[in-house]
Every structure is written in C-alpha cells, then in structure tokens.
Amino acid sequence: MTDELNNQRNYAHLPEELLGKILENIPATVDKMNRLFDLQEEPIKNGMTELRDKQLILENNAQEFSTSLIAVDGGVVLEKMTGTDILLAVAVGVEGLTEDNNAGWSTAKNQYYQWQTVLAHDEANPRLCQGVMFLMELSVLANADHDVRIMDGTHFTPILKINSLLSAQEDRAGPQYTQALKDFLKETYEKLIPDIPDIVSSAMRDDKIIAIAKYSSSRDIIDAYLKDKGINIDDKTFFSLGLNENEYLTPLSVGQSIEEREKVWNDLHILCNLRIPEQAGLNMAFEKAVNTLRTKNEHSGSKESELYFTYYKPYQDGPAYRIEVKKELALNGERLKKYLLSIKRQIVFPEIREPFPQFLVDLMAKNIAGGLFAIQEAIRLSPNLKLDKGKFNLLFNYRT
C-alpha cells in the first residue's frame, strides 16, 4: 500500500506541472528580451545616424494614394490517408478597403484558383502541392488589373518552390507526378508544362506587383553598411526601432551585402529535371525568366538585380515593413511614394498590423482545411464509391 502511494506521488500531473514550469521561467525570459533591446539601443541610434548621413533615409510626404489594391495568398493541405494522399491547393486575391462602388474583379479575371487530386503515397507529393499553389498565386497577381498588387512574402520564395516542383526527380518522382502536373495545367489554364516560364515571367516583370514580407531575417543593410556598429538584430527589427513615422529607406537593389548575394540572389534558378521531352527548352526559358532577379551573370560575374527593396514605417509605434518592388517603380520616386501611402491607408493600426487585404487573404487561405474536410466527407458519402474488399478503411487518415 505504501509503495502504491509513493508511486502516485512520484507521477507528474501532466500537463499542469509542465505548464507551471514554463510559466515559472517567464520572468527570466522577459529579462533576456529586455537586455537584448537595451544593449541594441545605442548601436541602432548610431546606425540610423550613419544611414541619414548617407542620405539613405527619406520621408514620404505624398498626398495621393490608390484604393485599387489587392493582396494574394495561398494555402495547401496534404492529407495522408491510409491508402492514398489527398492534395488540395488554393490561391485567393482579396481587395483592400475602398469607397469605390465600381471596384471589383473583371469577369475575365480570376480572383481565385483551386486544385485538388488524389495520388498514391509518394515523397514528392508535397513538392507538387506547394509548387501548384505558388503557380496559382502568381497567376492571380499577374492577371488582376488593380493598381497595387501585394504578393505575400518575398519574390524568391515562389522561385524556390517552383524549382522544387520541377526538380522532383530528387525525390524519385514517377510518371504519376508528371501526369498530375500536366492535369493541373490543363484543367486550370489550358496550358502545358512548357508554359510555366510565362507564368513566372508575367509576375516577376510586372511593376504593379510588390511583395511584403511579414517576417524577415535578412541583414542585407546591416551587413553592407553597418557591420562595425555592433548591431545583432535583423534589418526589419532595426528599422522598426530606428525609423520615424512615414520614413523609408531609399530603395536599393537586393543583395547589397556579400552574404545576401551569395546566400540568396547569386544563383537563384529554376531547373527542371523531370523526364519530359521539353526539359532542355524549358530550362532555357527559365534562365531568361529568372535572370532579371539574380545578382550574378554566368559569364560576366556580378551584376545588379532588377528587384529592389525598401523598409517603410507608416506609424510611429508600429513596425517597419520590408517591401520588394521592381526597378521601374523603385526609380520613380513620386509613384513609389503613392504606393507607400496606399499601403499605409490599408493598415488599421494597432488592431491589424499588416495591410488589411493581406490580413484578410491570409485568413481565407489558411481556412483551406475546411475544404479538405468537405472533400473527405463527400468522397465517403458518394454513391459511386466502391466499398468492396475493405476499401472503406483506406479513406481515413493513417493516424487514429
């Protein structure tokens, strides 16, 4: 009896005790956070002084703005069933706040795309689902006719994911993978795999398409201009603490620092290794589509990317935003200021910290799981479903 009581006392009451231990350490965590920012206060001040001395910090005094603005985002769900994988991808565009009663989407324009399929288990299936999502996002952005179109994230992410989509031979992608990609292009666009470079180029060259990254660990400016200032935070945090309201960084070509060029932009590429007849021609087309973003030429070495970036702080107590723009917009100062003010007018600070359409489209895209649940239930209830030989058991997730 005594041993039984001892065992009961030694057994942890989970998860309460674990949560209690976590909460005990909160004061120490807060102290570490305070020390981090206290230590950075003087370096940030010195860094901002240096950038101001170099005349790299400007003020947005624009009065003109546009409410013809959208944001685009996507979502994917890959449900691993006992016998198959269900793939679902969506891309959605949402308009910003406007009083224009005539605003909307032209009948010929697609505000959203969706794609779903069922495939046998395969390691390459996640590549397919994510790559398809980014192709659809680029299509919504490129086909819209709004003045300002916000890509969620950064321009290099779609490039990386589409490269992953087309280099799936690394995961031993078989014929079903290639056929599924062909089916997606035909069903969604009436296009073929060789048309993918056109989808990429249309978004990467359109200067009405900008990108806003909610999270960024880039230190491009700090490493290029302020390496000796003892700044141990990222650029976005640095400018959030250092800029004043309505100030922004003079737009600069991406890859200002050696570290950023070598890590991200020098060798940015899309290469197809799928076993298809069009592989060689496809890779030549991608070389042309991506070259404008790169910071290195194969033969002539270093070059300037035609993709620029800035950091903009709309409100004194709010964060700075990393915004990527094409060269044409970056070099047109008055038009750029109009774009920045248009973004500010969409930020309902402090309740919503990002531009309203970017906030709303994220909610819509991330609710994709409800769509997958509907697909599963519809399949199980379909009168056309064959249930012999234990097939019904394969229609559920492999986890209980």
RAZI-V167797 format. One record per residue. RES is the residue in one small letter. PHI is phi as a letter, one per 30 degrees, with the letter a starting at -180 (* if undefined). Layout:
res=RES phi=PHI
res=RES phi=PHI
This chain:
res=m phi=*
res=t phi=d
res=d phi=d
res=e phi=d
res=l phi=d
res=n phi=d
res=n phi=d
res=q phi=d
res=r phi=d
res=n phi=d
res=y phi=d
res=a phi=d
res=h phi=c
res=l phi=c
res=p phi=c
res=e phi=e
res=e phi=d
res=l phi=d
res=l phi=d
res=g phi=d
res=k phi=d
res=i phi=d
res=l phi=d
res=e phi=d
res=n phi=c
res=i phi=d
res=p phi=e
res=a phi=d
res=t phi=d
res=v phi=d
res=d phi=d
res=k phi=d
res=m phi=d
res=n phi=d
res=r phi=d
res=l phi=e
res=f phi=d
res=d phi=d
res=l phi=d
res=q phi=d
res=e phi=e
res=e phi=d
res=p phi=e
res=i phi=d
res=k phi=d
res=n phi=d
res=g phi=d
res=m phi=d
res=t phi=d
res=e phi=d
res=l phi=d
res=r phi=d
res=d phi=d
res=k phi=d
res=q phi=h
res=l phi=c
res=i phi=c
res=l phi=c
res=e phi=c
res=n phi=d
res=n phi=c
res=a phi=d
res=q phi=c
res=e phi=c
res=f phi=b
res=s phi=b
res=t phi=c
res=s phi=d
res=l phi=b
res=i phi=b
res=a phi=b
res=v phi=b
res=d phi=b
res=g phi=b
res=g phi=b
res=v phi=b
res=v phi=b
res=l phi=c
res=e phi=c
res=k phi=d
res=m phi=d
res=t phi=d
res=g phi=c
res=t phi=b
res=d phi=c
res=i phi=c
res=l phi=c
res=l phi=b
res=a phi=b
res=v phi=b
res=a phi=b
res=v phi=b
res=g phi=c
res=v phi=b
res=e phi=d
res=g phi=d
res=l phi=d
res=t phi=a
res=e phi=c
res=d phi=d
res=n phi=d
res=n phi=c
res=a phi=d
res=g phi=l
res=w phi=c
res=s phi=d
res=t phi=d
res=a phi=d
res=k phi=c
res=n phi=c
res=q phi=d
res=y phi=a
res=y phi=b
res=q phi=b
res=w phi=b
res=q phi=b
res=t phi=a
res=v phi=b
res=l phi=b
res=a phi=d
res=h phi=e
res=d phi=a
res=e phi=d
res=a phi=d
res=n phi=e
res=p phi=d
res=r phi=d
res=l phi=d
res=c phi=d
res=q phi=d
res=g phi=d
res=v phi=d
res=m phi=e
res=f phi=d
res=l phi=d
res=m phi=d
res=e phi=e
res=l phi=d
res=s phi=d
res=v phi=d
res=l phi=d
res=a phi=d
res=n phi=d
res=a phi=d
res=d phi=c
res=h phi=d
res=d phi=d
res=v phi=b
res=r phi=b
res=i phi=c
res=m phi=d
res=d phi=d
res=g phi=j
res=t phi=b
res=h phi=d
res=f phi=d
res=t phi=d
res=p phi=e
res=i phi=d
res=l phi=d
res=k phi=d
res=i phi=d
res=n phi=d
res=s phi=d
res=l phi=e
res=l phi=c
res=s phi=c
res=a phi=d
res=q phi=d
res=e phi=d
res=d phi=c
res=r phi=h
res=a phi=d
res=g phi=c
res=p phi=e
res=q phi=d
res=y phi=d
res=t phi=d
res=q phi=d
res=a phi=d
res=l phi=d
res=k phi=d
res=d phi=d
res=f phi=e
res=l phi=d
res=k phi=d
res=e phi=d
res=t phi=d
res=y phi=b
res=e phi=h
res=k phi=b
res=l phi=c
res=i phi=e
res=p phi=d
res=d phi=d
res=i phi=e
res=p phi=e
res=d phi=d
res=i phi=d
res=v phi=d
res=s phi=d
res=s phi=d
res=a phi=d
res=m phi=d
res=r phi=c
res=d phi=d
res=d phi=d
res=k phi=d
res=i phi=c
res=i phi=c
res=a phi=b
res=i phi=b
res=a phi=c
res=k phi=d
res=y phi=b
res=s phi=a
res=s phi=c
res=s phi=d
res=r phi=b
res=d phi=e
res=i phi=d
res=i phi=d
res=d phi=d
res=a phi=d
res=y phi=c
res=l phi=b
res=k phi=d
res=d phi=c
res=k phi=c
res=g phi=i
res=i phi=c
res=n phi=c
res=i phi=c
res=d phi=d
res=d phi=e
res=k phi=d
res=t phi=d
res=f phi=e
res=f phi=d
res=s phi=d
res=l phi=d
res=g phi=c
res=l phi=d
res=n phi=c
res=e phi=e
res=n phi=i
res=e phi=d
res=y phi=b
res=l phi=d
res=t phi=e
res=p phi=e
res=l phi=b
res=s phi=d
res=v phi=d
res=g phi=i
res=q phi=d
res=s phi=c
res=i phi=d
res=e phi=d
res=e phi=d
res=r phi=d
res=e phi=d
res=k phi=d
res=v phi=b
res=w phi=c
res=n phi=e
res=d phi=c
res=l phi=e
res=h phi=a
res=i phi=b
res=l phi=b
res=c phi=c
res=n phi=c
res=l phi=d
res=r phi=d
res=i phi=b
res=p phi=d
res=e phi=d
res=q phi=e
res=a phi=d
res=g phi=d
res=l phi=d
res=n phi=d
res=m phi=d
res=a phi=d
res=f phi=d
res=e phi=e
res=k phi=d
res=a phi=d
res=v phi=c
res=n phi=e
res=t phi=d
res=l phi=d
res=r phi=d
res=t phi=c
res=k phi=a
res=n phi=c
res=e phi=d
res=h phi=c
res=s phi=c
res=g phi=i
res=s phi=d
res=k phi=b
res=e phi=d
res=s phi=d
res=e phi=c
res=l phi=c
res=y phi=c
res=f phi=b
res=t phi=b
res=y phi=c
res=y phi=b
res=k phi=c
res=p phi=d
res=y phi=b
res=q phi=e
res=d phi=c
res=g phi=c
res=p phi=d
res=a phi=d
res=y phi=c
res=r phi=d
res=i phi=b
res=e phi=c
res=v phi=b
res=k phi=d
res=k phi=e
res=e phi=e
res=l phi=d
res=a phi=e
res=l phi=d
res=n phi=c
res=g phi=e
res=e phi=d
res=r phi=d
res=l phi=d
res=k phi=d
res=k phi=d
res=y phi=d
res=l phi=d
res=l phi=d
res=s phi=d
res=i phi=d
res=k phi=e
res=r phi=d
res=q phi=c
res=i phi=c
res=v phi=c
res=f phi=d
res=p phi=c
res=e phi=d
res=i phi=b
res=r phi=c
res=e phi=c
res=p phi=e
res=f phi=e
res=p phi=d
res=q phi=d
res=f phi=d
res=l phi=d
res=v phi=d
res=d phi=d
res=l phi=d
res=m phi=d
res=a phi=d
res=k phi=d
res=n phi=d
res=i phi=d
res=a phi=e
res=g phi=d
res=g phi=d
res=l phi=d
res=f phi=e
res=a phi=d
res=i phi=d
res=q phi=d
res=e phi=d
res=a phi=d
res=i phi=d
res=r phi=d
res=l phi=c
res=s phi=d
res=p phi=d
res=n phi=d
res=l phi=d
res=k phi=d
res=l phi=c
res=d phi=d
res=k phi=h
res=g phi=i
res=k phi=d
res=f phi=e
res=n phi=d
res=l phi=d
res=l phi=c
res=f phi=c
res=n phi=e
res=y phi=d
res=r phi=c
res=t phi=d
